[in-house]
């Protein structure tokens, strides 16, 4: 098995606030590099004070478009997350898996709900 590398979200983003989509893209690019090369990564959230769903969607949720759930589970681990951020991450992952399984169906459902209002 290959060596697991630990990367700090704080160092990737440059501050303790993980709220911006642009910051999520920075993190996602790092993760994709590891996954594309079949390398293990631990993503540390040490010293991160705030995490938003938009950040997590662009950092981790988008991975489910190009990588299998099995590959992500095997190669990507997260550490040092606050309990409420872990709950948010789980919600983002479940939503992403559902969306990328059938994006047209999800978009159609959203459009139907919006048309009813």
Secondary structure by P-SEA (a helix, b strand, c coil): ccbbbbbbccccccccccccaaaaaaaaaaaaaaaaabbbbbbbccccccccaaaaaaacccccccccaaaaaaccccccccaaaaaaaaaaaaaaaaaaacaaaaaaaaaaaaaac
